[in-house]
Amino acid sequence: MELVAAFTELLPSTCRNILQKLYPELRMKIAGLDMYFRLPISREIGLGKGGISCSVKSLTHVLTKPEGGHGVILYPGGAAEALYARPGQYRLVLKDRKGFVKLALKTGASLVPVFTFGEVDLFDQIQNPLICRFQLFFKKLFRFTFALPLGSGFFQTSFGLIPRRKPLFTVVGQPIDVVRVENPTQEEIDELHQKFIKQLVNLFDTYKYEYLVNPEERILEL
């Protein structure tokens, strides 16, 4: 069995621990930005922690190994989604992110939607028009960017880079079985993508009543 787990942003080690408990028969890999695996030191650290590049070549290599039994943890929203993160705001960059779905079809790997409640409350972000324009320009130029988080400090809670003390609740959806298609059509990709989105939204709408304050007012923006 192969598996592609699509997470909202969460600490990579936490992601792997959660899925490793649910799927002990799989060897889980965390996919990170390809650039990190092209630079000395960061490459060694990433590989040492069980990471791989999120390039199509790397993901395909792992998910098509003859012995099977591999899983990959992906963050489809990436840098763009990180820029939208605000306390109380659940906004995902997913509508036009279909590469992971195409990968699942070409490798026959099951898709598993995963969502974490409370993660957006760990930090706020500096909101400045000039900084926002620079972040978008940087992202367009280098295909990634940096969020500027505002959390807690060592001795006070109003400012700093330490995550705020907020509970996190991660929920894992049912695997979506995928039949391998060597050359999937756009229609097949779109159909599976919509199925994934529907299951992810249902996951959010089901569990928000358990883990969010004022759940009726909370919606998942895509």
Phi, psi and chi 1 to 4 in degrees:
 res  aa     phi    psi   chi1   chi2   chi3   chi4
   1 MET       -  135.3  173.2 -173.0  178.1      -
   2 GLU  -115.6  154.9  -75.6   73.7   44.5      -
   3 LEU  -148.1  139.5  175.1  149.0      -      -
   4 VAL  -119.7  114.7  176.5      -      -      -
   5 ALA  -101.7  122.6      -      -      -      -
   6 ALA  -102.0  110.5      -      -      -      -
   7 PHE   -99.5  153.0  -93.1   83.3      -      -
   8 THR   -77.0  169.1   56.9      -      -      -
   9 GLU   -58.0  130.0  -64.3  -64.3  -26.7      -
  10 LEU  -161.3  158.2 -172.7   63.5      -      -
  11 LEU   -56.2  127.9  -68.4  176.2      -      -
  12 PRO   -53.6  -43.4  -26.9   35.9      -      -
  13 SER   -63.2  -36.1   58.6      -      -      -
  14 THR   -65.9  -41.9  -55.0      -      -      -
  15 CYS   -56.1  -50.5  -58.5      -      -      -
  16 ARG   -65.6  -39.6 -175.5  163.0   54.0 -172.4
  17 ASN   -61.2  -41.8  -69.6  -17.9      -      -
  18 ILE   -62.5  -50.2  -68.3  169.3      -      -
  19 LEU   -73.6  -30.0  -72.2  178.4      -      -
  20 GLN   -64.9  -33.5 -156.9   67.5   73.7      -
  21 LYS   -71.3  -37.7  -70.0  179.0 -179.3  179.1
  22 LEU   -76.3  -33.2  -68.8  174.4      -      -
  23 TYR  -128.5   70.6  -59.6   99.9      -      -
  24 PRO   -64.5  -17.7   23.4  -33.7      -      -
  25 GLU   -80.7   -8.7   72.4  -80.2    7.9      -
  26 LEU  -102.9  147.9  -63.3 -179.8      -      -
  27 ARG   -98.2  111.0  -77.8  165.7  -76.1 -178.2
  28 MET   -88.3  135.5  -55.5  -58.6  -57.2      -
  29 LYS  -119.3  142.4  -65.1  -71.8 -174.5  179.6
  30 ILE  -102.3  121.3  -58.2  169.0      -      -
  31 ALA   -88.1  127.6      -      -      -      -
  32 GLY  -123.5  174.6      -      -      -      -
  33 LEU   -55.0  132.6 -167.0   64.5      -      -
  34 ASP   -57.3  -35.1 -177.8   60.9      -      -
  35 MET   -59.1  -36.2 -177.6 -165.0   71.1      -
  36 TYR   -62.5  -26.4  -67.1  150.2      -      -
  37 PHE   -95.9    9.2  -67.0   89.2      -      -
  38 ARG  -110.2   -6.0  -64.9 -179.6 -178.9  -86.8
  39 LEU  -105.6  139.1  -61.1  173.9      -      -
  40 PRO   -58.5  154.8  -21.1   32.9      -      -
  41 ILE    72.8  -60.5  -59.2  177.8      -      -
  42 SER   -63.2  -34.2   66.8      -      -      -
  43 ARG   -64.0  -46.2  175.8 -178.0   61.2 -132.1
  44 GLU   -65.3  -39.9  -79.3   65.9   37.3      -
  45 ILE   -64.3  -45.3  -67.5  173.8      -      -
  46 GLY   -62.6  -45.9      -      -      -      -
  47 LEU   -66.0  -37.3  -67.0  173.3      -      -
  48 GLY   -65.3  -27.8      -      -      -      -
  49 LYS   -91.8    9.4  -71.0 -177.9  173.7  -66.2
  50 GLY    84.3   24.0      -      -      -      -
  51 GLY   -95.2  162.7      -      -      -      -
  52 ILE  -141.6  162.8   60.1  170.3      -      -
  53 SER   -68.2  148.8  164.9      -      -      -
  54 CYS   -86.5   11.9   64.8      -      -      -
  55 SER   -65.8  152.2   66.9      -      -      -
  56 VAL   -58.1  -39.5  173.6      -      -      -
  57 LYS   -60.9  -47.0 -177.3  177.8  179.4 -179.5
  58 SER   -66.4  -45.5  -65.6      -      -      -
  59 LEU   -64.0  -42.7  -64.5  173.2      -      -
  60 THR   -63.9  -39.6  -58.3      -      -      -
  61 HIS   -59.7  -44.9  172.7   72.6      -      -
  62 VAL   -68.7  -43.5  169.9      -      -      -
  63 LEU   -79.9   -8.1  -66.8  172.5      -      -
  64 THR  -117.5   17.9   56.7      -      -      -
  65 LYS   -61.9  137.6  -73.8 -172.2  174.6 -178.3
  66 PRO   -55.8  -35.3  -24.0   33.6      -      -
  67 GLU   -76.3  -16.1   68.8  -88.2   21.2      -
  68 GLY    69.1 -166.8      -      -      -      -
  69 GLY    77.0   32.8      -      -      -      -
  70 HIS  -120.3  149.2  -69.6   80.9      -      -
  71 GLY  -132.3  149.6      -      -      -      -
  72 VAL  -126.8  135.1  173.2      -      -      -
  73 ILE  -101.9  120.9  -62.9  169.1      -      -
  74 LEU  -120.2  152.5  -73.3  173.7      -      -
  75 TYR  -119.0   88.0  -60.4   87.7      -      -
  76 PRO   -57.6  -33.1  -23.4   34.4      -      -
  77 GLY   -70.7  -31.8      -      -      -      -
  78 GLY    56.3 -145.4      -      -      -      -
  79 ALA   -64.5  -37.3      -      -      -      -
  80 ALA   -61.0  -40.4      -      -      -      -
  81 GLU   -68.5  -35.6 -170.9  170.0  -70.1      -
  82 ALA   -62.4  -34.1      -      -      -      -
  83 LEU   -69.1  -23.1  -66.8 -179.9      -      -
  84 TYR   -87.1   -9.7  -70.3  127.3      -      -
  85 ALA   -65.6  121.5      -      -      -      -
  86 ARG  -142.7  148.9  -61.8  -75.5 -170.2  -79.4
  87 PRO   -54.4  129.6  -28.7   36.9      -      -
  88 GLY    79.3   -2.2      -      -      -      -
  89 GLN  -111.7  117.8  175.8  178.5  -66.3      -
  90 TYR  -108.0   97.3  -71.0   90.8      -      -
  91 ARG  -129.0  120.6 -173.8  175.4 -179.0 -177.0
  92 LEU  -110.9  144.8  -56.0 -176.9      -      -
  93 VAL   -98.0   97.5  176.9      -      -      -
  94 LEU  -142.1  -25.0 -168.4   59.7      -      -
  95 LYS   -57.7  -39.9  -81.4 -171.8  175.1 -179.2
  96 ASP  -104.7    9.5  -63.2  -37.5      -      -
  97 ARG   -97.8   96.7  -60.2  -65.3  173.2   95.3
  98 LYS  -119.6    0.9  -59.5 -179.6 -179.3 -179.7
  99 GLY   -61.6  -38.9      -      -      -      -
 100 PHE   -68.7  -28.5   71.8  101.1      -      -
 101 VAL   -71.7  -43.5  173.7      -      -      -
 102 LYS   -61.1  -40.4 -176.3  177.5 -179.1  179.8
 103 LEU   -61.6  -43.2  175.5   73.2      -      -
 104 ALA   -61.5  -40.8      -      -      -      -
 105 LEU   -66.6  -42.1  -77.6  165.7      -      -
 106 LYS   -71.6  -24.7  -65.3 -172.8   73.4  171.3
 107 THR  -105.9  -13.8   60.8      -      -      -
 108 GLY    75.9   18.7      -      -      -      -
 109 ALA   -81.0  138.0      -      -      -      -
 110 SER   -68.0  147.3  -60.9      -      -      -
 111 LEU  -102.6  133.5  -79.1  173.4      -      -
 112 VAL  -126.2  112.2  178.7      -      -      -
 113 PRO   -76.4  137.2   26.8  -32.1      -      -
 114 VAL  -134.5  136.5 -175.7      -      -      -
 115 PHE  -135.1  142.5 -164.7   88.8      -      -
 116 THR  -118.7  119.2  -62.3      -      -      -
 117 PHE   -85.1  137.2  -68.3   93.1      -      -
 118 GLY    96.6  -14.2      -      -      -      -
 119 GLU   -62.8  -36.6 -173.5  -90.4  -19.1      -
 120 VAL   -70.0  -13.4  -64.4      -      -      -
 121 ASP   -88.8   -4.7  -60.9  -40.7      -      -
 122 LEU   -70.7  -32.7  -62.4  179.1      -      -
 123 PHE  -138.9  153.8  -67.5   99.0      -      -
 124 ASP  -104.9 -178.0 -157.7  -18.2      -      -
 125 GLN  -132.7  150.7  -69.2 -164.6   58.0      -
 126 ILE   -65.3  124.6  -63.8  175.0      -      -
 127 GLN  -110.5  102.1  -60.3 -174.7   45.0      -
 128 ASN  -143.0  127.4 -179.8  -73.4      -      -
 129 PRO   -55.0  -41.3  -25.7   34.8      -      -
 130 LEU   -66.1  -42.3  -69.5  176.6      -      -
 131 ILE   -65.5  -41.4  -67.8  176.4      -      -
 132 CYS   -61.2  -43.0  -71.1      -      -      -
 133 ARG   -64.6  -39.4  -77.4 -160.8  -69.7  -90.7
 134 PHE   -64.9  -42.1  174.2   77.4      -      -
 135 GLN   -60.6  -44.0  -71.5  172.9  -41.3      -
 136 LEU   -67.1  -39.1  -67.1  174.2      -      -
 137 PHE   -64.6  -44.3  171.5   76.5      -      -
 138 PHE   -61.3  -41.6 -165.5   91.3      -      -
 139 LYS   -64.7  -41.8  177.2  178.9  176.0  -66.8
 140 LYS   -64.9  -36.4 -176.3  177.2 -179.1 -179.9
 141 LEU   -77.6  -42.2 -165.2   63.6      -      -
 142 PHE  -113.5   -1.9  -63.1  102.5      -      -
 143 ARG    70.0   13.6  -60.1 -175.4   64.3 -175.7
 144 PHE  -155.5  165.4   77.7   97.6      -      -
 145 THR  -153.3  177.8 -169.3      -      -      -
 146 PHE  -116.7  129.4  -62.0   97.6      -      -
 147 ALA   -79.8  154.1      -      -      -      -
 148 LEU  -113.6   89.9  -63.8  175.1      -      -
 149 PRO   -78.1  149.1   30.7  -35.1      -      -
 150 LEU  -121.8  112.1  -68.9  174.2      -      -
 151 GLY  -123.9 -130.9      -      -      -      -
 152 SER  -110.6  162.9  -60.7      -      -      -
 153 GLY  -103.9  179.9      -      -      -      -
 154 PHE   -67.4  -35.2  -75.5  102.1      -      -
 155 PHE  -121.0    4.1  -55.3  106.6      -      -
 156 GLN  -151.3  168.6   42.3   76.0   39.0      -
 157 THR  -113.7    3.1   59.0      -      -      -
 158 SER   -90.9  -23.8   59.4      -      -      -
 159 PHE  -155.0  139.3 -180.0   84.6      -      -
 160 GLY   155.7 -176.4      -      -      -      -
 161 LEU  -111.1    8.2  -62.4  177.3      -      -
 162 ILE   -89.1  134.9  -60.5  173.8      -      -
 163 PRO   -57.1  141.7  -22.3   32.4      -      -
 164 ARG   -68.6  156.8  -66.6  169.8  178.9  150.5
 165 ARG   -80.3   92.3  -67.3 -177.1  178.4 -179.6
 166 LYS  -132.0  140.8  -59.8  -70.2 -177.2  179.5
 167 PRO   -72.6  143.8   26.9  -34.9      -      -
 168 LEU  -116.5  137.6  -59.8  179.0      -      -
 169 PHE  -131.0  115.5  -55.8   96.6      -      -
 170 THR  -103.9  129.3  -62.4      -      -      -
 171 VAL  -118.1  141.7  -67.4      -      -      -
 172 VAL  -117.4  126.4 -179.4      -      -      -
 173 GLY   -81.2  175.3      -      -      -      -
 174 GLN   -73.1  140.9  -68.8  -64.9  -40.6      -
 175 PRO   -60.8  139.6  -19.7   31.6      -      -
 176 ILE   -98.9  107.6  -59.0  172.7      -      -
 177 ASP   -66.8  138.8  -67.3  -29.4      -      -
 178 VAL  -126.2  130.4  177.6      -      -      -
 179 VAL   -87.1  129.9  177.4      -      -      -
 180 ARG   -65.2  130.9 -174.3  172.9 -176.7  177.3
 181 VAL  -130.6  116.4 -178.7      -      -      -
 182 GLU   -61.7  -41.6 -173.4  171.6  -12.0      -
 183 ASN  -129.9   80.0  -65.5  -60.8      -      -
 184 PRO   -66.0  142.8   24.2  -33.4      -      -
 185 THR   -81.4  164.5   64.2      -      -      -
 186 GLN   -62.4  -34.5 -169.9   60.0   50.3      -
 187 GLU   -63.5  -42.0 -177.1  179.8   -3.0      -
 188 GLU   -66.2  -39.7  -69.7  171.6  -38.4      -
 189 ILE   -63.8  -46.7  -65.7  170.9      -      -
 190 ASP   -63.1  -39.8  -69.0  -17.5      -      -
 191 GLU   -64.5  -45.0 -178.0 -179.8   -5.9      -
 192 LEU   -69.4  -36.6 -179.6   57.4      -      -
 193 HIS   -61.3  -45.3 -174.2 -105.1      -      -
 194 GLN   -64.9  -37.0  -76.3  -58.0  -47.3      -
 195 LYS   -64.4  -40.7 -172.7  175.1 -177.8  179.8
 196 PHE   -64.6  -46.9  177.4   84.7      -      -
 197 ILE   -60.3  -43.6  -73.3  179.2      -      -
 198 LYS   -59.9  -43.5 -178.2  179.2  179.3 -179.3
 199 GLN   -68.6  -36.2 -174.4  159.3  -39.1      -
 200 LEU   -66.7  -44.0 -178.6   62.9      -      -
 201 VAL   -63.6  -41.6  172.0      -      -      -
 202 ASN   -61.9  -37.5  -71.8  -21.3      -      -
 203 LEU   -62.6  -45.5 -163.8   66.3      -      -
 204 PHE   -64.0  -48.7  178.5   86.6      -      -
 205 ASP   -65.8  -28.9  -70.7  -20.8      -      -
 206 THR   -75.0  -44.8  -62.5      -      -      -
 207 TYR   -95.7   -7.8  -72.9   98.0      -      -
 208 LYS   -64.9  -25.9   68.9  178.7 -178.2  179.4
 209 TYR   -72.4  -18.4  -68.0   94.7      -      -
 210 GLU   -92.8  -31.2  -66.3 -174.2   35.3      -
 211 TYR  -119.6   -2.6  -58.7  126.0      -      -
 212 LEU  -120.8  147.8  -65.6 -178.7      -      -
 213 VAL   -82.1  139.5  177.9      -      -      -
 214 ASN    52.6   56.8  -59.7  -37.6      -      -
 215 PRO   -60.7  -28.9   22.4  -34.0      -      -
 216 GLU   -62.2  -26.6  -64.9   82.5    4.1      -
 217 GLU   -90.4   -6.3  -58.8  175.0    6.3      -
 218 ARG   -98.2  127.0  -54.1  -62.8 -176.3 -172.0
 219 ILE  -127.7  156.5   60.6  172.6      -      -
 220 LEU   -96.4  111.6 -176.1   61.0      -      -
 221 GLU   -87.7  134.4  -60.4 -179.7   58.5      -
 222 LEU  -120.7      -  -59.6  175.5      -      -
